[in-house]
Amino acid sequence: MTETQTVLASHHSGRSSDSSVDVVANEKQKIAETSLSQTGAHSLPDLQNSASPKRWKTFWRSFRYLQNLTPKQIDDFMASYVIYNLDWSNEQQMVEVLGPDYQAKVGDCLRAYYGVLNHLCALGDVEKMYIPPFMSSKATVRENQLLYEESIAQDIGLSAGDRVLDLGCGRGRVAAHMTQYSGAQVTGLNIDPNQIAQARAFNEKLGFSSNSFVVQDFNTLPLPFADNSFDAFYQIQALSLCKDLPALFREIYRVVKPGARISLLDWASLPDYDASNPEHAELMRRVKPLIGAVGTPTPESLETALMGAGFTVLRSDNASIDGLQAPLIDKVDFYFRSMRQVILGLVKTHVLPRHFKTLINRLCLDGQAFVKMDTMRLATTSYRIIAQKPQQ
């Protein structure tokens, strides 16, 4: 029996649920009202928003899910981080670590990782599992997400009745916003059945029954759609998980209609990054597991793969103000580090089972390395490309 299994066995029968959820919710609210000197008053709206009553139901559901994780789920989640120390560009290392069927192993790791991570993120204000481009200094993290998502709809020309494909759709929150904002019908695709189930339930509850969600590993091609099925396409920070970008872009080209526009927002290493620089390499080693990146594309590699598939690149730039996400990264890092102190205290007093310590320690690792890497302009998760399939 592993350490995790031993810990969980001692708590499984006596998980007292409601009282522990109430305690954490109360402490969550306190985080929103204290420690302003560490972040500045401008950070308060983010913290208050993450603790607002509107999100407590989501917080409750995710907390209860995490509380009842099995030992295997926790062990698989922790073991899944091995893939973020690898890179698609080094196939030999992939085979050495994961075996000849490494692509399938990566898929297994992604399911284990996101099956837990999506609930951890829902404890804060990044339920959509992405830190957005820094679009407005007056907006919260969530508001910056909404601003960026609306800019996607504008960039790809969404209108009522359009069919749009969302690759790596997560819990379907972005899809719901797209429908609410534009009237488009979204088809979401994701590898994790847990998230797809939540996406379906969430969109159905909002009355967006025309939105559909498909469980699919986008490294397994072809995609399950007919030629020329979609009027537009978007994805947010999913492409580092793609083994073969040229092949995926050829598939996207196939399933979108002539004239369709596509929007990419993703992780990319920037020209100032030097893999031979020890400091740069160490930051990369620390940041990739934090953001869940396997591959490390560059803007040029993304553009080349798109053009090779037949797309015309219309725009290629960093979507953040001055090319920096650091203000938002720092806000999210502060929130989860504050929540970590609460959780560690509640674990110590036996209000929460000990596996919460394992989870929150892993989640909070290296947030400031991400801030530094962004500030040094070595890499970003807000690189934007807009492209178009030519009219025929």
Buried (B, 14 or more C-beta within 10 A) or exposed (E): EEEBBEBBEEBEEEEEEEEBBEBBBEBBBEBBEEBEEEBEEEBBBBBBBBBBEEBBEBBBBBBBBBBEBEBEBBBBBBEBBBBBEBBBEEEEEBEEBBEEEBBBBBBBBBBBBBBBBBBBBBBBBBBBBBBBBBBEEEBBBBBBBBBBBBBBBEBBBBEEEBBBBBBBBBBBBBBBBBBEBBBBBBBBBBBBEBBBBBBBEBBEEBEBEBBBBBBBBBBEBEBEBEEBBBBBBBBBBBBBBBBBBBBBBBBBBBBBBEEBBBBBBBBBBBEEBEEEEEEBEEBBEBBBBBBBBBBBBBBEBBBBBBEEBBBEBEEBEBBBBEBBBBBBBBBBBBBBBBBBBBBBEBBEEEBBBBBBBBBBEBBBEBBEBBBBBBEBBBBBBBBBBBBBBEEE
